Amino acid sequence: MKLAEFDIWMRRAADAVETALQAWVPADAPAGLGLAMRYGVLDGGKRVRPLLVLAAAQAVHGAPSAAMRAACAVELIHAYSLVHDDMPCMDNDVLRRGKPTVHVQFGEAQAMLAGDALQALAFEVLTPDDDPAMPAPLQARLCSLLARSAGHAGMAGGQAIDLASVGRQLDEQALSDMHRRKTGALLRASVLMGAACGTTNPREWQSLAEYGDAIGLAFQVVDDILDVTQASATLGKTAGKDIDNNKPTYVTVLGLDAAHAHAEALRRAAHAALDGSGMADTEQLRELADRVVARES
């Protein structure tokens, strides 16, 4: 696929996700809650997770309306996690996506409730009563993939390890385990939720899982690199936050050059997984892997 064609696909897909989120995140939730919810999820972010859902669904010829619901559900979970992660009891950050964090803008209690509501809304989006592309077995499978990636064995568990690791030295294996949960699990689930919207054989499913594992960890490695090489204005969030908080990162554990090499190795592993899948329509997934590693924000 030519880069210009991919850029067009990516822009159109991201716009479609934004339109769907605009429709599904309510503005009229009680007592201003809807405003905080919309502030936390709309008009910002790279939308990497929804793009992975849509690219994987396209690779397996999945139903577009089911894939869009899955894409938005993943982004709602991601947004809720950021709202809570930024709060004073966790990372205590004041900048996200180039604007004040939700608790700064709306207060801590409203931010907590907004995150709770975004999490619940993700599963509402996955369980419609009136979408023929979302039969009950698919609803259950998508809910299972998302819940397990976000819960104690996935993102929440990784966040717990992260908080418990402040001021501690971790080796590469322990750091990888933390980030495969905290960051990688939801990215892996994004790929598999897209795949679940179509038809796969065991070889294809396993290959997509391996791709998701590689891209999920690569995303975090690059995040750690950017945290020390880019300014806050470029990142849209506070640069140097992890080092200031004495948290272990791939840069502190491996060094900057080795972290770059690790990200590149994971990019190659993602491509190798697709090469071994036997699937023909994987151009978007390949380019997304390249963009994740090459990104500068």
N, C-alpha and C positions, 0 to 999 in steps of 0.2 A: 504494500500500500504506500502511495506517495504521501509525504508529510503533509502537503496541502490538503489532501483528501482526509487524512486523519484529523487535522485541525478542524475541518468543517464538521466531521462526525462528532468530535468532542464538544464543539461549541453547541451544536444542535442538541446533543444528548444532555448537556448541562442545563441548557435553557428549558428543555422539557421537564427535567427534574425540578427546576426552580418553579415552573408553572404548576406542577402537581403539588409541590409543597405549599405554594401560595394558596391552593384550593383546600388542602387537607388540614393545615394548621389553623385553628379557629382564631379569629380576632375577638370574638365575643364571649370568650370564657369569663367566668365571674371575676369581679373585683380587680380587673386589669391583668388577670393571669394570662389571657391570650396575647396581650401586648408583649409580655416578657417572653412567652414561648416563641413568638414570631421573631423577636429581636435576637433570640439565641440561635435560630436556625436559618433565617432567610438572609439573602443579599450578602453572602460571604462564604469563604471556604473554597477549597480546590475541588470538592465533590469527587475525590478519588474513589471512594467506596461505591457510590452509585454508578460511576463509570465502569468500575469492575463488574458490578452486577449486570449492567446492560451489555457489556462486551462479552461476558461469558454466556449470557442468554442468547446473544446473536450467534455465538459459536455453535450452540446446540439447537438453533432454530426454535427457541422458546417463544411462548406467547408474549407479545409486547406489553399488553396491559398487566399481566402478572409480573413481568420483569420490572415495570415501573413501580408497582406497589412494593416489590422487594427492595428496589433501589432507594425509595423514599423511607422505608422502614429502617434500613441500615443507617441512613443519614440522620434520622431522628434519634436513634440510639447513640450515634457518635456525638450529636449535638448535646444531648442530655449529659453525656459523660464529660464533655468540656465544661458545661455550666457548673457541674458539681466539682470537677477537678480544679477549677479556678478559685473556688471559695476559700476563705481564710483558714478553715479547718484542714484544708488539703494543701494546694500549692500556693494559695494566697496571691493570685496574679490579678493585675488590673487592666491588662490589655489582651484582646483576642480579636483576630481578624481585622486589626487596625482600628478598633473602637473599644470603649470601656467594656469590661466584662459585665455579665448580667447582674451579678450581685452589687457591683458598683453603681450600675444604672438604676436598679429596681429595689435594692436591699437584699439582705441575705435570706430572709424568710421567703420572699417572693421568688428568688432564684432557686432555692431548694424545691419549692413547689413546681416551678416551671420545668426543672429537670425531671421531677417525678412524672409530670403530665406528658412530657415529650416521650419518656420511656413507655408509658401506657399507650400513647397514641400510635407508636410503632406497631404494636400488636393489634390495635384497632384497624389500622391500614391493611394488615395482612389477613384480616378475617371479615371481609365484606359479605353481605347477604345476597348481593345482586350482581356479582361478576361471574359469568359463566367460565371465564378463564381461570377462576380460582376455586376449583372443587375442594371439598373438605380435606381429602388426603394431601393435596398440595399445601393448603393452609397449615395443616398440622406439621408437615415437613419443614416449611419455611419458618414457622414459629419455633420449632425445635432447634434448627440450625442457629437462629438468631439468639434465642435464650441461652443456649450453651456457650456461645461465643462471648456473650456479655456478662455471664454470671461468675460464680466463684471459681470455676475451672478456667475461665478466660479473662476478660478485661478487668472485672472487679477484683479477681484474685491477683492479677498482675499489679493493679494499683495498690493493693494491700502490701505486696512484696516491695513495691517502690517506696512506699511510705516507711516501711520497716528498715529500708536499706540506707536511709540518710546517715551519713557519717561512717558507713561501713565500706570495707573493700570487698568487691565481688570479683571472682574470676570470670573468664569469658563464658563458661558454661552456665553459671548462675545468672549472669546478665542476660544471656540468650533466653534462658527459661523465663525470666521475668518479662522480657519484651515480646516473646512469642505469645504470652498471655495478654499483656497489657495493650499492645498495639496489633500484633500479628493475628490474633484470633478473629477479630472483627473483619480484618481485610481478607483473611482466608474464607470466612463465612460469606463475605460479599461475592466472591468467585463461585462458591458452591451454591449459594442461593440463586444466582443467575443460572447455573447449570441445572438446578432443580426445576426451573421453569420450562425446560425442554426434556429431551430424551438422551441419556448417555448409557454407554456400556461400562462395565467395571474398569476397563483400562482407561477410558476417557475420564471417568470420575476421579480415579486415583491420580492421573496426570494433572488434572485441574487442582486437586488438593495440594499436590507438590508445588505447582506454580503459585498457589495462594500462600503456602508456607514461605516460599522464597521471597515473594514480593512483600509479604507482611513484615518480615524481618528487615529487608532492605529499606523499607520506608522508615523504620526507626533508626537504623544506622545513619541514614542521610539526615534525619532530624537532628541527631546528635552532632553531626558534622556542621550543619547549618547553624546550630545554636552557638558555635564558637567562631564561625567565619562570616556571619551576616549580621547586619544591624537590625534593631527592632523595627525600624520603618520598613525594611524589606520583608521581614518575616511576618509582620502584622501581630506579633506577640513579643513579649519581653525576651530579648536575647541574653544568653549567658545565665539563664535562670537556674539550670540544673547545677552548674558548677558553683554558683553563688550559694545554692542550698546544700552543697556538699553531697550531691547525689552521684553515684557511679554512672558513667556513660561509656559508649563505645570509644569515644576519644580518650577519656581518662584511663580506660582499661587497655586499649590497644595502641593508642597513639593516633595522630591524625592521618598519617600516610597509610597505616595498616587499616584504619577504618575505611578510607577510600577504597582500598584494595578489596576489603570484605564486601562492601556494597557492590562492587563490580562483579565479584564472584557470585553473589546472590542474583544479580541480573542475568548472568550467564546460566545459572541453575534454573531460573524461571523460563528462559528460552529453551533449555534442554528438556524441561518437563513438557513443554508444548510440542517440541520435536518428537517426543516419544508418545504423544497422545494418539497419533494417527488422524487427527482432526484437520480439516482443510481450512476452516474459516476462523483463524486465530490472529489475524493481523492487528486488530485493535488491542488484544491482550498483549501481544509482543510490544507494540508501541507504548502502551501504558507502563510496562516494565521499564522500558528505556526512559520514559519521562520521569518516573518516580526516582530513578537514580540520578538523572541529569538535572533535576529541578534545583532552583536557587532560592526557593521560599517555601 
